[in-house]
Amino acid sequence: MFMGRNEKGESVMALSDSKGKERIRMIVDEKDKPRLEILDSGGNIVYRVPN
């Protein structure tokens, strides 16, 4: 689990799988817009809300 700010200054909470790879990210960007991202095992976004 990671909670903090990324290199873009966005607030991020990320959950990782048993291998340590990020699988779910909740983000609030620099314009205060939230989004949710689901990633596959390769780190590719497979689902994002909102699009």
C-alpha positions as MATLAB code, in Angstrom:
seq = 'MFMGRNEKGESVMALSDSKGKERIRMIVDEKDKPRLEILDSGGNIVYRVPN';
ca = [
       0.000    0.000    0.000;
       1.196    3.478   -0.841;
      -0.341    6.758    0.258;
       1.248   10.032   -0.707;
       1.960   12.274   -3.662;
       3.326   11.180   -7.013;
       5.772   13.059   -9.266;
       2.879   15.112  -10.714;
       1.822   16.299   -7.251;
      -1.359   14.203   -7.284;
      -2.604   12.583   -4.065;
      -2.499    8.810   -4.506;
      -3.539    5.706   -2.608;
      -2.355    2.524   -4.328;
      -2.983   -1.124   -3.456;
      -0.581   -3.826   -4.637;
      -0.981   -7.535   -5.272;
       0.987  -10.296   -3.506;
       3.906   -9.713   -5.913;
       4.145   -6.025   -5.049;
       2.678   -4.736   -8.320;
       0.158   -1.888   -8.161;
      -3.326   -3.122   -9.059;
      -5.677   -0.368   -7.821;
      -5.050    3.380   -7.655;
      -7.266    6.124   -6.247;
      -6.047    9.537   -7.352;
      -6.996   13.168   -6.802;
      -5.238   15.290   -9.412;
      -3.857   18.814   -9.181;
      -7.283   20.195  -10.213;
      -8.976   18.248   -7.371;
     -10.622   15.777   -9.791;
     -10.768   12.201   -8.449;
     -10.292    9.027  -10.474;
     -10.049    5.291   -9.889;
      -7.758    3.057  -11.953;
      -7.653   -0.758  -12.088;
      -4.427   -2.206  -13.501;
      -3.524   -5.601  -14.925;
      -0.440   -7.557  -13.844;
       1.644   -5.663  -16.421;
       0.731   -2.265  -14.993;
      -1.620   -1.352  -17.837;
      -4.861    0.449  -16.988;
      -7.776   -1.859  -17.816;
     -10.537    0.235  -16.208;
     -10.709    3.920  -15.284;
     -13.507    5.962  -13.714;
     -14.205    8.512  -15.035;
     -12.847    7.842  -18.526;
];
